[in-house]
C-alpha cells in the first residue's frame, strides 16, 4: 500500500477509529497507529489463510496421486516396496520402536492413538455404508415407481392388450 493510499484511507476513517484521551494513566493510540496495527494483523491473517489453502491443495494432490498409483497394480507394488524399504531403514536407525521397547507411559499413549484411529476409521466406514444403503434404496425406489407408473398407465395397458391379442 502506498503512503498516498494510506493517507486517504486514514482521512476517511479517522473519525471512527480516533479515541478521546483517557483520563487514566494509559496513553491512547493515535489513529495512524491503530490503522497500521489493523492492516498488519489483516495481512498476517491473509498470509496464514493462503498457507492453509496451499496445504489443503497439496493434500488433495497427494491423495489424487495415491489413488492413481493404487489403481495400477504394478505402480502400487513398487510404491509398497518403497514404503517398506523406508520403514525398514527407519527401524534400522532406531527411529521406529516396537511397542514392547517403549516405556509404559509411551505404550499407553500409543495404544490410545491406535484406539482413536481405529474408532475414526470404523466411523468413516459406517458412514460410507449408510450412504451406499441410502443411495441404493433411493435408486430401487425410483425404479419401482417407474415400473408402477408403466403398469398403471392406461396407454401402456392398451398396448399390452393389443400385443396379447
HUSUL-V767392 format. One record per residue. N is the residue number from 0. RES is the residue in three letters. SS is DSSP state (H for helix, E for strand, - for the rest). Layout:
BEGIN
{{N & RES & SS} {N & RES & SS}}
END
This chain:
BEGIN
{{0 & UNK & -} {1 & UNK & -} {2 & UNK & H} {3 & UNK & H} {4 & UNK & H} {5 & UNK & H} {6 & UNK & H} {7 & UNK & H} {8 & UNK & H} {9 & UNK & H} {10 & UNK & H} {11 & UNK & H} {12 & UNK & H} {13 & UNK & H} {14 & UNK & H} {15 & UNK & H} {16 & UNK & H} {17 & UNK & -} {18 & UNK & -} {19 & UNK & -} {20 & UNK & -} {21 & UNK & -} {22 & UNK & -} {23 & UNK & -} {24 & UNK & -} {25 & UNK & -} {26 & UNK & -} {27 & UNK & -} {28 & UNK & -} {29 & UNK & -} {30 & UNK & H} {31 & UNK & H} {32 & UNK & H} {33 & UNK & H} {34 & UNK & H} {35 & UNK & H} {36 & UNK & H} {37 & UNK & H} {38 & UNK & H} {39 & UNK & H} {40 & UNK & H} {41 & UNK & H} {42 & UNK & H} {43 & UNK & H} {44 & UNK & H} {45 & UNK & H} {46 & UNK & H} {47 & UNK & H} {48 & UNK & H} {49 & UNK & H} {50 & UNK & H} {51 & UNK & H} {52 & UNK & H} {53 & UNK & H} {54 & UNK & H} {55 & UNK & H} {56 & UNK & H} {57 & UNK & H} {58 & UNK & H} {59 & UNK & H} {60 & UNK & H} {61 & UNK & H} {62 & UNK & H} {63 & UNK & H} {64 & UNK & H} {65 & UNK & H} {66 & UNK & H} {67 & UNK & H} {68 & UNK & H} {69 & UNK & H} {70 & UNK & H} {71 & UNK & -} {72 & UNK & H} {73 & UNK & H} {74 & UNK & H} {75 & UNK & H} {76 & UNK & H} {77 & UNK & H} {78 & UNK & H} {79 & UNK & H} {80 & UNK & H} {81 & UNK & H} {82 & UNK & H} {83 & UNK & H} {84 & UNK & H} {85 & UNK & H} {86 & UNK & H} {87 & UNK & H} {88 & UNK & H} {89 & UNK & H} {90 & UNK & H} {91 & UNK & H} {92 & UNK & -} {93 & UNK & -} {94 & UNK & -} {95 & UNK & -} {96 & UNK & -} {97 & UNK & -} {98 & UNK & H} {99 & UNK & H} {100 & UNK & H} {101 & UNK & -} {102 & UNK & -} {103 & UNK & H} {104 & UNK & H} {105 & UNK & H} {106 & UNK & H} {107 & UNK & H} {108 & UNK & H} {109 & UNK & H} {110 & UNK & H} {111 & UNK & H} {112 & UNK & H} {113 & UNK & H} {114 & UNK & H} {115 & UNK & H} {116 & UNK & H} {117 & UNK & H} {118 & UNK & H} {119 & UNK & H} {120 & UNK & H} {121 & UNK & H} {122 & UNK & H} {123 & UNK & H} {124 & UNK & H} {125 & UNK & H} {126 & UNK & H} {127 & UNK & H} {128 & UNK & H} {129 & UNK & H} {130 & UNK & H} {131 & UNK & H} {132 & UNK & H} {133 & UNK & H} {134 & UNK & H} {135 & UNK & H} {136 & UNK & H} {137 & UNK & H} {138 & UNK & H} {139 & UNK & H} {140 & UNK & H} {141 & UNK & H} {142 & UNK & H} {143 & UNK & H} {144 & UNK & H} {145 & UNK & H} {146 & UNK & H} {147 & UNK & H} {148 & UNK & H} {149 & UNK & H} {150 & UNK & H} {151 & UNK & H} {152 & UNK & -} {153 & UNK & H} {154 & UNK & H} {155 & UNK & H} {156 & UNK & H} {157 & UNK & H} {158 & UNK & H} {159 & UNK & H} {160 & UNK & H} {161 & UNK & H} {162 & UNK & H} {163 & UNK & H} {164 & UNK & -}}
END
